[in-house]
Amino acid sequence: MTEAVIPAVGPAVGPAVGPAVSPAVGPALQFHLFAPQMRMQLDDLVARARAAEGAGFDGIALMDHLAPPLALDQPMWEAMTAATWLAAHTGTLGIGHLVLCDAFRHPAVLARQAVTLDHASGGRFELGIGSGSTPEELDVFGIPAGTARQRVDHLGETLEALRALWSGEAVDLAGPTLRLSGARQVPVPVRPIPIVIGGTGKRTMGLVARFADWWNVPVHELDRLDDLRPLAGSARTSVQVAVTFVPSGADRHQVLAMAERRFGWMTRSVRLVGDGPELVDRLAALRGRGVERVYTWFTDFAPPDVLEAFGAEVISPFCGATIP
């Protein structure tokens, strides 16, 4: 059990960020673009971020890997550096990850990186973090993987250390794998940095209830949402969904065929497929179940013109306003 002398700091609080309520659709829903920073140049990633910002997305989330999953021959950019680059090229878009791998960074380094990005972005950074679901990747790069239980325990130590270091006070922490002795970091964050934790395991849910502002539910676990929600404490609910969007005027057969070529390995039941009205209906159903944010992973890799159309045809009905 970790023993720590730290200030009592809870999950971030403050006004909710997101579109206004639309009487036609129901309660507000936040839209974040999930944009794995691979298969494209940094300029292409910036173009997508700016297009998402203009289309009404609330945020963008990158991935965190040492090599791109299932695409080892493709170029990929480092997660925190790429996030900083996007923050420098956008003005209102929230910046985050689904999710940072706890094992890649010492908690003191991550605490400093997060606060730096928080200040650089004017308080737009969110910390999405997980215990690391691909131990094979850790093995390949010589990072001790441990058991799943050990990884979750270490994540708990990291979260405790982050929260303490962000207070700006001296921290003494003694745990099984982490020790801080009079450790202090300033400046403190611009705002309490929101924390996003995903998963549904019993031990992970304990961390969600203790530390998270957002609980990201794997889409294949949505059928357990009502049973698991009491375990999430005060954390709000988000979900990552793969989206095959058929913009107005597009060839539906062509769009669906391309999605099958690229994402055929993903079960159709965990993908949202359709035109604007169809996706609005599906997303409104998720909102009706208590989901307040969706991370949209586009099966066409989110070209800017598709993001613009998605904003007009899908996001706009949830805002009650036309995207300019």
KAZIPE-V290249 format. One record per backbone hydrogen bond with DSSP energy under -0.5 kcal/mol. NH is the residue of the N-H (numbers start at 1). CO is the residue of the C=O. If there is no record, write none. Layout:
<<NH | CO> <NH | CO>>
//
This chain:
<<3 | 174> <5 | 172> <6 | 4> <9 | 7> <22 | 26> <23 | 21> <25 | 22> <26 | 22> <30 | 292> <32 | 294> <33 | 59> <34 | 32> <34 | 296> <35 | 33> <35 | 61> <38 | 36> <39 | 75> <45 | 41> <46 | 42> <47 | 43> <48 | 44> <49 | 45> <50 | 46> <51 | 47> <52 | 48> <53 | 49> <54 | 50> <55 | 51> <56 | 52> <56 | 53> <57 | 52> <58 | 31> <59 | 31> <60 | 94> <61 | 33> <62 | 96> <71 | 68> <74 | 71> <77 | 37> <82 | 78> <83 | 79> <84 | 80> <85 | 81> <86 | 82> <87 | 83> <88 | 84> <89 | 85> <89 | 86> <90 | 87> <94 | 58> <95 | 124> <96 | 60> <98 | 62> <100 | 128> <102 | 100> <102 | 130> <104 | 101> <105 | 102> <109 | 106> <110 | 106> <111 | 107> <112 | 108> <113 | 109> <114 | 110> <115 | 111> <116 | 112> <117 | 113> <118 | 114> <119 | 115> <120 | 116> <121 | 117> <122 | 119> <123 | 118> <126 | 95> <127 | 194> <128 | 126> <129 | 127> <129 | 196> <130 | 100> <137 | 134> <138 | 134> <139 | 135> <140 | 136> <141 | 137> <142 | 139> <143 | 138> <144 | 142> <151 | 147> <152 | 148> <153 | 149> <154 | 150> <155 | 151> <156 | 152> <157 | 153> <158 | 154> <159 | 155> <160 | 156> <161 | 157> <162 | 158> <163 | 159> <164 | 160> <165 | 161> <166 | 162> <167 | 164> <168 | 165> <169 | 164> <171 | 183> <172 | 5> <173 | 180> <174 | 3> <175 | 178> <180 | 173> <182 | 180> <183 | 171> <189 | 166> <196 | 127> <197 | 214> <198 | 129> <199 | 216> <205 | 201> <206 | 202> <207 | 203> <208 | 204> <209 | 205> <210 | 206> <211 | 207> <212 | 207> <212 | 208> <213 | 195> <214 | 195> <215 | 236> <216 | 197> <216 | 214> <217 | 215> <217 | 238> <221 | 218> <222 | 219> <224 | 221> <225 | 222> <228 | 224> <229 | 225> <231 | 228> <232 | 229> <233 | 230> <235 | 232> <236 | 213> <237 | 290> <238 | 215> <239 | 293> <240 | 217> <241 | 295> <242 | 270> <243 | 297> <244 | 272> <245 | 243> <246 | 274> <247 | 245> <250 | 247> <252 | 250> <255 | 251> <256 | 252> <257 | 253> <258 | 254> <259 | 255> <260 | 256> <261 | 257> <262 | 258> <263 | 259> <264 | 260> <266 | 263> <270 | 267> <271 | 268> <272 | 242> <273 | 271> <274 | 244> <279 | 275> <280 | 276> <281 | 277> <282 | 278> <283 | 279> <284 | 280> <285 | 281> <286 | 282> <287 | 283> <288 | 284> <289 | 285> <289 | 286> <290 | 287> <291 | 286> <292 | 237> <293 | 237> <294 | 30> <295 | 239> <296 | 32> <296 | 294> <297 | 241> <297 | 295> <298 | 296> <299 | 243> <301 | 298> <306 | 303> <307 | 303> <308 | 304> <309 | 305> <310 | 306> <311 | 307> <312 | 308> <313 | 309> <314 | 310> <315 | 310> <316 | 311> <318 | 314> <318 | 315> <319 | 315> <319 | 316> <320 | 316> <321 | 316>>
//
